[in-house]
Amino acid sequence: MNTIDNPVFERIKSEIADNDVVVFMKGTPVFPQCGFSAAVVQALTHMGVKFKGIDVLQDPGLRQGVKDFTNWPTIPQLYVKGEFVGGCDIIREMFQTGELQQLLTEKGVENTPAA
């Protein structure tokens, strides 16, 4: 498939350009539809990060498109300042080690972890 003419890729690029932190996930931040998406939302929420959650279950093209875009097989996927960070396991590990907070701070994304 030609990535230049792919409207799904254009939508993904637009979302990650327009929002500092984006999570392509199953469900919404308020009602995650899978445990992995819930874990990423929980980590970001715990850190006080404002992010946009995009429900891939509403759009099968987007669900596959985001996997093709990053060449990453799973959902959720976290982007910070247009850069793909990883899926659930990576985010969970980065959260536990403090790397996620460090990354957000370096990228200039406001985060104030709950005490």
MARMIMI-374056 format. One record per residue: x, y, z of N, C-alpha, C in turn; residue number from 1; chain; residue in three letters. Coordinates in steps of 0.2 Angstrom, whole numbers, plus 5000, padded with zeros to 4 digits. Each point is the difference from the previous one (the first is absolute). Example, Ala and Ser with C-alpha at 12.3 -4.5 7.8 and 13.67 -1.06 7.14 Angstrom:
BEGIN
  n.x  n.y  n.z ca.x ca.y ca.z  c.x  c.y  c.z num cadena residuo
 5066 4972 5039 4996 5006 5000 5004 5006 5000   1      A     ala
 4998 5005 4996 5004 5006 5001 4996 5005 5003   2      A     ser
END
This chain:
BEGIN
  n.x  n.y  n.z ca.x ca.y ca.z  c.x  c.y  c.z num cadena residuo
 5004 4994 5000 4996 5006 5000 5004 5006 5000   1      A     met
 4998 5005 4996 5004 5006 5000 4999 5005 5006   2      A     asn
 5005 5001 5004 4998 5003 5006 4999 5008 4999   3      A     thr
 5002 5002 4994 4999 5008 4999 4992 5001 4999   4      A     ile
 4997 4995 4997 4993 5001 4998 4995 4997 5005   5      A     asp
 5003 4998 5006 4996 4996 5005 4996 5005 5005   6      A     asn
 4994 5001 4999 4996 5005 5004 5001 4998 5008   7      A     pro
 5000 4994 5001 5001 4998 5008 5007 5002 5002   8      A     val
 5005 5000 4996 5007 5002 5003 4999 5008 5000   9      A     phe
 4997 5003 4996 4999 5007 5000 4997 5002 5007  10      A     glu
 4994 4997 5001 4997 5001 5007 5004 4999 5006  11      A     arg
 5004 4995 5000 5005 4998 5005 5005 5006 5001  12      A     ile
 5003 5002 4994 5005 5005 5000 4997 5006 5003  13      A     lys
 4993 5002 4998 4997 5006 5002 4999 5000 5008  14      A     ser
 4997 4994 5002 4999 4999 5008 5006 5001 5004  15      A     glu
 5006 4997 4997 5006 5000 5005 5003 5007 4999  16      A     ile
 4999 5004 4994 5003 5006 5000 4996 5005 5004  17      A     ala
 4993 4999 5000 4996 5005 5004 4999 4999 5007  18      A     asp
 5003 4995 5003 4999 4998 5007 5007 4998 5003  19      A     asn
 5002 5003 5005 5006 4998 5003 5001 4993 5002  20      A     asp
 4994 4997 5003 5000 4993 5002 4994 4997 4997  21      A     val
 5001 4994 4997 4994 4997 4997 5001 4992 5001  22      A     val
 4994 4997 5002 5000 4993 5001 4995 4997 4995  23      A     val
 5002 4996 4996 4996 4996 4995 4998 4994 5005  24      A     phe
 4994 4999 5001 4998 4995 5005 4993 4997 4998  25      A     met
 4998 4995 5004 4994 4997 4999 4995 5003 5006  26      A     lys
 4995 5003 4997 4996 5003 5005 5002 5008 5001  27      A     gly
 4997 5003 5005 5002 5007 5001 5004 5000 5007  28      A     thr
 5003 5006 5001 5003 5001 5007 4995 4999 5006  29      A     pro
 4994 5001 4999 4995 4999 5005 4998 4993 5001  30      A     val
 4999 4997 4994 4998 4993 5000 5005 4996 4995  31      A     phe
 5006 4998 5003 5004 4996 4996 4997 4993 4999  32      A     pro
 5001 4997 4994 4997 4994 4998 5005 4994 5000  33      A     gln
 5006 5001 5003 5004 4995 5001 5005 5002 5006  34      A     cys
 5003 4995 5003 5004 5001 5006 5006 5003 4998  35      A     gly
 5003 4999 4994 5006 5004 4998 4999 5007 4999  36      A     phe
 4994 5002 4997 4999 5007 4999 4999 5003 5007  37      A     ser
 4996 4997 5004 4999 5002 5007 5006 5002 5003  38      A     ala
 5005 4995 5000 5006 5001 5003 5004 5006 4998  39      A     ala
 5000 5002 4994 5003 5006 4997 4997 5006 5002  40      A     val
 4993 5000 5000 4996 5005 5002 5001 5002 5007  41      A     val
 5001 4994 5004 5001 5001 5008 5007 5003 5001  42      A     gln
 5005 4998 4996 5007 5003 5001 5000 5007 4999  43      A     ala
 4997 5002 4994 5000 5007 4998 4996 5004 5005  44      A     leu
 4994 4998 5002 4995 5003 5004 5004 5001 5007  45      A     thr
 5003 4995 5003 5004 5000 5006 5005 5006 5000  46      A     his
 5003 5001 4994 5005 5005 4999 4998 5007 4998  47      A     met
 4993 5000 5000 4997 5007 4999 5001 5002 4993  48      A     gly
 5001 4996 4995 5001 5002 4993 4994 5001 4996  49      A     val
 4999 5005 4997 4994 5001 4995 5002 4997 4994  50      A     lys
 4995 4996 4998 5002 4996 4993 4993 4999 4997  51      A     phe
 5001 4998 4993 4994 4999 4996 5000 4992 4999  52      A     lys
 4994 4997 5002 4999 4993 4998 4996 4999 4994  53      A     gly
 5002 4996 4996 4997 4999 4993 4998 4993 5000  54      A     ile
 4993 4999 5000 4997 4993 5000 5001 4996 4993  55      A     asp
 5004 4996 5000 5001 4996 4993 4994 4995 4999  56      A     val
 4996 4999 5005 4995 4995 4999 4994 5003 4996  57      A     leu
 5000 5007 4999 4995 5003 4996 5002 5000 4993  58      A     gln
 5006 4998 4998 5002 5001 4993 5005 4994 4999  59      A     asp
 4998 4995 4997 5004 4994 4998 5006 5002 4996  60      A     pro
 4999 5005 4995 5006 5002 4996 5005 5004 5004  61      A     gly
 4998 5003 5005 5005 5004 5005 5003 4994 5004  62      A     leu
 4996 4995 5003 5003 4995 5004 5006 4997 4996  63      A     arg
 4999 4998 4994 5005 4997 4996 5006 5005 4998  64      A     gln
 4997 5006 4998 5005 5005 4998 5005 5002 5005  65      A     gly
 4998 5001 5006 5005 5002 5005 5005 4995 5001  66      A     val
 4998 4993 4999 5005 4995 5001 5005 5000 4994  67      A     lys
 4997 5001 4994 5005 5001 4994 5004 5006 5000  68      A     asp
 4997 5005 5003 5004 5007 5000 5006 4999 5004  69      A     phe
 5000 4997 5006 5006 4999 5005 5003 4994 4998  70      A     thr
 4997 4995 4997 5003 4993 4999 5000 4997 5007  71      A     asn
 4995 5001 5004 5000 4998 5007 4993 4996 5000  72      A     trp
 5000 4994 5002 4994 4995 5000 4995 5001 5005  73      A     pro
 5001 5004 5005 4995 5000 5005 4997 5007 5001  74      A     thr
 4994 5001 5003 4997 5006 5003 4999 4999 5007  75      A     ile
 5002 5004 5005 5000 5008 4998 5007 5002 4998  76      A     pro
 5000 5006 4997 5007 5003 4998 5000 5007 5002  77      A     gln
 5005 5002 5003 5001 5006 5003 5005 5004 4996  78      A     leu
 4998 5006 4998 5004 5005 4997 5001 5006 5004  79      A     tyr
 5006 5003 5001 5002 5006 5003 5003 5005 4995  80      A     val
 4997 5005 5000 5003 5006 4995 5002 4997 4993  81      A     lys
 4995 4996 4997 5001 4997 4994 5004 4994 4999  82      A     gly
 5003 4998 5006 5004 4994 5000 4997 4994 5003  83      A     glu
 5001 4994 4997 4997 4994 5002 5004 4998 5006  84      A     phe
 4997 4999 5006 5004 4998 5006 4999 4992 5001  85      A     val
 4994 4997 4999 5000 4993 5001 4993 4998 5002  86      A     gly
 4999 4993 5001 4994 4997 5002 5000 4999 5008  87      A     gly
 4995 4997 5002 4998 4999 5007 5006 4998 5004  88      A     cys
 5004 4994 4998 5005 4998 5004 5006 5005 5001  89      A     asp
 5001 5003 4995 5006 5005 5000 4998 5006 5004  90      A     ile
 4993 5002 4999 4998 5006 5004 5000 4998 5008  91      A     ile
 4997 4994 5001 5000 4998 5007 5007 5000 5003  92      A     arg
 5005 4997 4997 5006 5000 5002 5003 5007 5001  93      A     glu
 4999 5004 4995 5003 5007 5001 4997 5004 5005  94      A     met
 4994 4998 5001 4996 5004 5006 5003 4998 5007  95      A     phe
 5001 4993 5000 5003 4997 5007 5007 5003 5001  96      A     gln
 5004 5000 4995 5007 5002 5001 5001 5008 5000  97      A     thr
 4995 5004 4999 5000 5007 5000 5002 5003 4993  98      A     gly
 5002 4995 4995 5002 5002 4993 4995 5004 4997  99      A     glu
 4993 4998 5001 4995 5004 4996 4999 5007 5002 100      A     leu
 5001 5001 5007 4999 5007 5002 5006 5004 4998 101      A     gln
 5006 4997 5000 5006 5003 4997 4999 5002 4993 102      A     gln
 4998 4996 4996 4998 5001 4993 4995 5006 4999 103      A     leu
 4995 4999 5003 4995 5006 5000 5003 5006 5002 104      A     leu
 5004 5001 5005 5003 5006 5002 5005 5002 4995 105      A     thr
 5004 4996 4997 5005 5002 4995 4996 5003 4994 106      A     glu
 4994 4997 4998 4996 5002 4995 4996 5006 5001 107      A     lys
 5000 5002 5006 4997 5007 5002 4992 4998 5001 108      A     gly
 4998 4994 5002 4993 4998 5001 4999 5001 5008 109      A     val
 4995 5004 5001 4999 5001 5008 4998 4993 5003 110      A     glu
 5003 4998 5005 4998 4995 5004 5001 5001 5007 111      A     asn
 4995 4999 5004 5001 5000 5008 4997 4994 5003 112      A     thr
 5004 4995 5001 4998 4994 5003 4996 5001 5007 113      A     pro
 4995 4996 5000 4996 5000 5006 5004 4998 5006 114      A     ala
 5000 5003 5006 5004 4998 5006 4997 4993 5002 115      A     ala
END
